[in-house]
C-alpha cells in the first residue's frame, strides 16, 4: 500500500510539471543548437540578417524570448503575452 501511495504521489507531481512548464536553462553566448537541446523552445521570428527569436513558457515567469544572432545567444527578455516579442527591438 505504501508503494502505491508513493507511486501515485510521484505521478501527480510529474503531471503537474507538464502543465506548469519548465524553467529554461541558458547562458549568454551559448550556441543555438545547445539551447535547443537543453530547452523546448518555439521559433517565433527570423530575419534576413540571421537574427532568430525563440520563446519558452513557465507559469511563474510567463514568456521568455531569446534572441540569437550568428547562432549565439545575445539577449533575452520577459513578456506577459505570446506575441510580446513583436514589441521588442531586435
MOQUI-V493918 format. One record per residue. RES is the residue in one letter. OMEGA is omega in whole degrees, -180 to 180 (none if undefined). Layout:
res={RES | RES}
omega={OMEGA | OMEGA}
//
This chain:
res={X | X | X | X | X | X | X | X | X | X | X | X | X | X | X | X | X | X | X | X | X | X | X | X | X | X | X | X | X | X | X | X | X | X | X | X | X | X | X | X | X | X | X | X | X | X | X | X | X | X | X | X | X | X | X | X | X | X | X | X | X | X | X | X | X | X | X | X | X | X | X | X | X | X | X | X | X | X | X | X | X | X | X | X | X | X | X | X | X | X}
omega={-179 | 178 | 179 | 179 | 179 | 178 | 178 | 178 | 178 | 179 | 179 | -179 | 179 | -180 | 177 | 179 | 180 | 180 | -177 | -176 | -179 | 177 | -178 | 175 | -178 | 171 | 179 | 179 | 179 | -178 | -180 | -180 | 176 | 180 | -179 | 178 | -175 | -176 | 176 | -175 | 175 | 177 | -178 | 179 | 176 | 179 | 178 | -178 | 177 | 178 | 177 | 179 | 176 | 176 | 172 | -179 | 173 | -174 | -177 | -178 | -178 | -178 | 172 | -179 | -176 | -176 | 178 | 174 | -176 | 177 | 176 | 178 | -178 | -175 | 172 | -179 | 175 | 176 | 179 | -176 | -178 | -178 | 179 | 180 | -180 | -180 | -178 | 180 | -180 | none}
//
